[in-house]
């Protein structure tokens, strides 16, 4: 199923509130974060609280979007 669903770009914009994620990372004091890439809208705000952001995704296209 993943092969069929993730054979193209699926998410280009998310509308989730990332303030909770950012606050958790801030309190933990994490310098390195591992996150699902998706469209990047939930992961990129975490960069304000860490030195390294590692992204993964089953979709090559979602990772390519985040690299942009």
C-alpha positions as CSV (number, residue, x, y, z in Angstrom):
1,X,0.0,0.0,0.0
2,X,2.8,2.5,0.9
3,X,4.3,2.0,-2.6
4,X,1.0,2.9,-4.2
5,X,0.2,5.8,-2.0
6,X,3.6,7.4,-1.7
7,X,4.6,7.2,-5.4
8,X,4.1,11.0,-5.7
9,X,4.1,14.1,-3.7
10,X,1.3,13.9,-1.1
11,X,1.8,16.8,1.3
12,X,3.0,20.3,0.3
13,X,1.5,22.2,3.1
14,X,0.3,21.4,6.6
15,X,-1.8,23.4,9.0
16,X,-1.0,21.8,12.3
17,X,0.0,23.9,15.3
18,X,3.6,23.1,16.1
19,X,3.8,25.3,19.2
20,X,3.4,22.2,21.5
21,X,6.2,20.3,19.7
22,X,8.5,23.3,19.9
23,X,7.7,23.8,23.6
24,X,8.5,20.1,24.4
25,X,11.8,20.3,22.6
26,X,12.6,23.6,24.3
27,X,12.0,22.0,27.7
28,X,14.0,18.9,27.0
29,X,16.9,20.9,25.6
30,X,17.4,18.5,22.8
31,X,20.2,19.5,20.4
32,X,19.5,16.7,17.8
33,X,16.0,15.9,16.7
34,X,14.7,13.0,14.5
35,X,11.3,13.7,12.8
36,X,9.1,12.5,10.0
37,X,9.6,14.8,7.0
38,X,6.1,15.1,5.6
39,X,5.9,18.5,4.0
40,X,8.3,20.0,6.6
41,X,5.7,22.2,8.3
42,X,5.8,20.3,11.5
43,X,9.6,19.7,11.5
44,X,11.1,23.0,10.4
45,X,9.9,25.0,13.4
46,X,11.9,22.7,15.6
47,X,15.1,24.1,14.0
48,X,14.7,27.1,16.3
49,X,15.3,24.9,19.3
50,X,18.0,22.5,18.1
51,X,21.3,22.3,16.2
52,X,20.6,19.2,14.1
53,X,17.3,18.1,12.4
54,X,17.2,14.6,10.9
55,X,14.3,13.8,8.7
56,X,12.9,10.6,7.4
57,X,10.0,9.6,5.2
58,X,8.9,6.6,3.1
59,X,8.4,9.0,0.2
60,X,11.4,10.1,-1.8
61,X,9.3,13.1,-3.0
62,X,8.5,14.3,0.5
63,X,12.2,14.2,1.4
64,X,13.0,16.1,-1.8
65,X,10.5,18.8,-0.9
66,X,12.1,19.2,2.5
67,X,15.6,19.5,0.9
68,X,14.4,22.4,-1.1
